[in-house]
Amino acid sequence: MINLKDLNLFQTEKIIKDESLPSYRAKQLINWIYRKFAISVDEITEWSKALRESFSKKYYIGNLILIDRKISRDGTEKFLWKLEDEEQIESVLLPDKDRLTLCISSQVGCALKCRFCLTGQIGFKRNLKVWEIIDQFIQVTRLIEKDAKKITNIVFMGMGEPLLNFENVIEALWRFKNLLQFSPQRITLSTAGIIPALKQLPYKAPNIKLAVSLNTVDPEMRSFLMPINKQYPLHELLNSLKEYPLKPRERITFEYIMLKGINCSEKDAYRLAKLLRDIPSKINLIPFNPWAGSEFDNPDEEDIVNFQEILISKGYSVFIRKSKGKDILAACGQLKAVYS
């Protein structure tokens, strides 16, 4: 059996041709999968019952299976999905005024082992397939459209490092644009800094927004917090970002997880301002979200605000990202695909 969501547009057109069906059937099939979100071939009511039955003998529409859905006190929702091989991933839906952002995963687990991230503690299991990436959007949309809600933004900030699943993530981005008709400018990809893939990204992907997980200005501390820094050092990462092609007024977002006593002093703030001076930047300050067994704590509010004010005084746009969904382990760095 062939999963129709595994196929790109060209492959879909080919199977329609191979089945000796009129070419317009491919357009109908794409429409039902990516616009009407059909979960089975039998739902394609434009097709005769006989065609649906014969087609279903070879092809099916794959779907992530919802295991659990948790809702935070602040309205954040976390979805636990089962994949066809019994592995599990999580997605998070974040409401914020007129925005509804879906945070999606790109891998089962993560190989980077960042010390502040719960996902890294479970290690890497496998890359998500293209259809498993986009189906997070499809399935959440199916669930929330009953309440007349619509996803406005997508962030690749869930489980995994997107640029370590480069080919599948790139193909997923194109399907978001071409098949789901979701604007690339409303998609943000967050990376810890996989330099070879980062250099290819603007030439292989549609024009999405880029976010980089920075978290400290000290190379040794970054290697401690984020072991990937040993392979792709901070200075090399920054040099590659200076060369990253941006359109006028576009900026790279730098994510800075604030850890008490580690990276949120006034000295750190001034060093960060100097470090990013040659890169069009905006900065998201993210107070650490504690989890059981973590060695870190979140900083005092006064330190966070002072850090922000120093950066603003140096001309940066700086935002303190309010943590959401902490009570259901849905905040940044808390995804693990395990429920009690």
C-alpha angles and dihedrals in degrees: 000000000000121000107227091208088061089066128085122217095272092049091048091053090048096055090049088053092044089053089053092241125145112272093242088069088074091059090048091050093050090047093053094046100041104026105029094029096224113192096201139024088244089069092064094099093174085075124073118254090247092054092047092050095048093044091050090061090071106020139045138177109244120219135188109242116233110227100171141357120199126189121206125218087251094054097259113141128207123199125200113204132193117214127212091264092051094255117134136222137175136226128190130211113208121195117203120165106288094356130084110189126193115208108204135192126235101187140028099250121335135263098207098081096204104188095228095050124087093202090062091059092070093053128218121314105166147317118270116246119242093257092049089056097050094038090068086066093044096049095045090048090052090053099047101038087077086069092046091251125143132196109241101179139025126206126189092216102114127095116339141015107284095207091058087062091045105152095045093045091050092051090047090053091054091048090051088055103038105028104026092032092224114156113249088216087068092055123087123191117202121203138176088221115279093180102198092050091041090058091053097043101085091049098045103036133059114260100287128157121264128220124184124203102225107154099169141027094216113092095208093048090047090054088051094048097035114025090194086077088075090062097037106027122212096248092052091048092052092047091053090049091053087060095044107121112242130177119235111293093010117129138188114241116226116204115210117187107204115223120188112252092359113075112353106084124122088252090056091052094052091046091050091052090052093044095056099039094110095046123076097241149170121189131220114199110205117191108221115265108219123223133183111289095013117145094211138073134202117260127248116275091242092058092049093051093045090051090051094048093052092053092046089052087058092055102262129136103236128182130187104220110220110225113240132192096018091142090062096037091252099125125107110299095010103096116117107143091237124120128191 
